[in-house]
């Protein structure tokens, strides 16, 4: 990781696939050097904008890229929009080991940001109970090795049960709306789907990583890591976070609304077990580590709580 940026700049690949966290880090590094408002102005200038885009693509290591892809976990729509302004079209794709990662992809010319694209030729998609995404193709696995019961439970009428929740639009573009096993129930008996709430929070560049929690608690709350570009004044940060919480809650049903935003100190990494090698959040690890503090944080006076 220490030499990743330098290696990529030297390699200048033509095909580049990254998990969303890598694209987020790219954007953070850019905004460290050029704040968003200034960047918008510069990119809007005809000649300077073109020169700047070219220089930035080269510095990122993407000056020759023909296909820039993202997978493994949902990509927030603000990221492909950001990179599109630099002349980079991120094609989000979807699949899993059990179907050889063959399910859907955004074609470059017809990419619809916020979706994982349309199915490949020969791949059938449909939605099952609880809007679970079901996939059928010749790439589907035969089954799990020496696990007949698990194999049987993984299929429905020949379709692989992905465990992901989604929806299909009229043009066949697939939206991932959550992971069924990630749903949790508050003490009020209401289910909360964390992934859509997390996506709304990640729209704000102040927040780098987030995990919505609250199983068995009176309300949901969000644990947040802030970006390295965040301002240092804690009072001002608290006010900004309070405003973010209010804005997100306005878009949620009452039982989903966040009681607190908690700023955590320790960075979530592969080494400390909070994220997977593909940079997905390990919710069980986060609950095990922070769970004893949830009740106390919910009783805190302010909307923004500092660990």
N, C-alpha and C positions, 0 to 999 in steps of 0.2 A: 504493500500500500504506500510505503514511503516514496517509491519511485514510479508509481502508476502514472501520474500526470506527465512526467518526463518521458517515460517509455512510450506513452500513447502519442505524444507530440512527435517523437522520433519515428514511430511506425507509420502514422498517417494511413490507417486502414481504409479499405474500400467498403467493407461490411463490418458494422459494429453493433453488437448486442449487449445491452446493459440492463441491470435491474433499476427500478425507479430511484433508489437512493443515490445511485451514481449520477443520474441526470439532475437530481436535486443538488448534489454537491457541486456539479458544474455550474449551475445557476448561482449558488451561493458565492463561489469564487469570482464569478463575473461581477456580481453586485457588490462585492467587497471593493472592487477597483472602480466601478462606475455605478453609482446609485441609479435606481430604476428610472426616475424622472429625467435625469441627464442622459441616460442611455436612449430613452424614447426620443428625445430631442435630436441627438446625434444620428440615430438611425433614420430619422425623418428627413435628414438633409441629403439631397440627391447624390452628390459625388462622395462626400465624407461618409455617408451611410454605407455605400457600397464598399469603400475601402475598409471601413471598420469591420463590416461583416466578414470580409475575406481574412483580415488579420485575426479576428476572434476564432474563426473556424480553424485556422492554421494553429493557433496557440492551443486550442482544445485538442488538436490531433485529428480533426474531422474535415480537413480541407479537401480530401479526395473521396469522402464517404458517399457511396451510392445508395446504400441501405442502412438506415439508423433505426434499430429496433429496441423495443422494451418489452420485458416479460417478467414472470415469476410472481409479481404482485401488482395491484392496480396502480396505474399512473394517473396522477391528478391532471385534469384537462388544462390547467394553467401552464404545465410544463411543455407540452407540445406547442401550445400557442406562443410561449416565450421563445422556443428554439426555431419556430417557423419564421419569426422576425429576423433570425440570423441566417435564414436560408437552409435550415436543416429540418426535414420532415421526419418526425419520429413515428414509426409504424408500430403500434402496440399489437402484440400477438397473445394468444391464449392456448394453453394445452397443459398436459400433465404427463408424468412418466408412464402412466397406465395406458395412454394412447399415443405414445411416441411424440408427445408435444404437438400432435396434429389435430387442431380443432378450428381456430379462426385466426385471421390476420387482417389488418388494415392494409389494403393495397395502396401504394404510394400516391397514385393519381387521384384516388377517391377516399383517402383517409378521413374518417369522421372522429374528431377528437372527443374523448370521453367514452368511447367504445373500444372493444377489442377486435372490431372488424367483423367481417363476414366469414362464413365457413369456407374451407378449401373444397375444391371439387372432390366428390366422393365422400364427403362428411355430412352426416345428418345431425341436426340439432333440434331439440324440443325441450319444453319445460315440464317437469313433473310436479309432484306435491311440494308445497311451499316454494314453488318456482325454482326448484332445483334444476340445474342445467344438466341435460342428458345428451350424450354423444354416441353416435354409432358410425363406425368406419372399419375398413380392413386393417387399420393400424391399432385397433383396440387390442389390449392384452387378452390372452387366453384365460389367465387367472393368476392368483398368487400361489407361489410354490408351496405345495403341501398344506394349503390353507383352504380347503373346499368350502367351509362355511362362510369365511370372509369373501371368497370369490362369488358365491351365490348372492350374498348381500350387496355386492358391488354392481349388480346388473339388474335391469328392469326391461323385460321384453327385448333383450338383445342390446339395449342401450347402456353405456357405462354411466353410473351415477357419480358425478364429479364432487358432490358435497358443496358446490358453490351455488349461490342464489343469483338469479339474473332475470333479465327481460330482453325480448327481441322486438325491434321496431319493425315497421311495415316493409323496410328494405332489407331485412335480415341482419342488421347490425346488432351485435350482442353487447349488452351492458352488464357488467358484473356489479351486483348490488350488495354482496356480502358473502360470508362463509357461514353455512348453517350451524356448524359446531361452535362458532364464536358468539352466537346469541346467548345473552344471559338474562336472568330474571331478577328484578329488584324485590325488596321485601314487600312491595305492594302487589306482587304477583304479575307484573307487566314485563313483557319481553322487550329487550333493547338490542338493536342491531348496531354494533359499534362501527363497522367499516364506513357506512355513509356519513356518520357524524365526523369521523376522523378525516374524511376527504374534505368536508366543509371547513374544518379547522386548518388543514394544510393549504387552503387557498391563501392564507395569510403568511407572508414571507417571514414574519417574526418567528413562526413555529417551524422547527426543523423535523421533529418526530413527535408522534402522539399516540397514546393508547387510552381508549375509553374503557373504564372499568366501573364496577359497582354491583357485582353479583351478591345478592342478599342484603344490600344496603338500601337505605330509604330513597336515595337518588343516585343517578349516574354522575361520575366526575371524570375529568380528563387529565391524565398525566402528560406533561409536555416537556420537551427539550427545546430550548431556544436556539436560533441560528447564531453563528459567530458574528453576524453583522448587527446584532441587536444592541440597542443603546444601553448605557451602563446605569442610568438613573433608575433605581428600583421603584420609586414612587410613580414616575412616568410610565414605566413598564407595566406596573399594576393597573394603572388607569387604561392603558391600551389593551391589556388582556381582558379586563372587565368589559370593555366595549366589544371585543371579539366574541366573548361568551354571550353577551346580549344579542348580538347580530345572528350568531349561529342558532341560539335558542328560539329566535323568532321563526325559524324555518323548521322547527321540530314539533312533534306532538308533545303535549304536556308531560307524559310519562318518560319521554326520551331526554328531556331538557337537562342540561348540565348544571349541577349545583355549584361546582368549583372548577377552576383550572389550577392544577398543581404544577409548579415548576420544579423539576427534579434536578439534583446536582450532578449525579453520576451519569456519564455518557453511556448509552446502550450500545454494546459492541458484541461481536462474535465471541471475543475472549471472555467476557464476563457472563455470557450465556443469555443475554437479553434479546439477541437477534440470531437468526439462523445464518448459515453460510450464504444463502441467497438474500440476506438482509430483510427477512420478514420478522416481525415482532413475535417473540415467544410469550404469548399472553399468560400461560401458566407460570412461567418464571417471574413475570412482572407481578402477578397476583401473590405469588409466594413471598416475594421480597417486600412489596409495599402494602400488601393486604392488611397487616395489623394497624396501619396508620389511617385507613380510609375513614373509619368512624370519627376519629379526631379531626381530620381535615374537613369533614362535612359540617362540623360544629364551629369552624373558624369564622371569624367576624367578616372577613373580606372575601370577595369573589375570587381573587387571585391569591393563592397560598404558596409560600416558598418552603420547600422541604428543609 
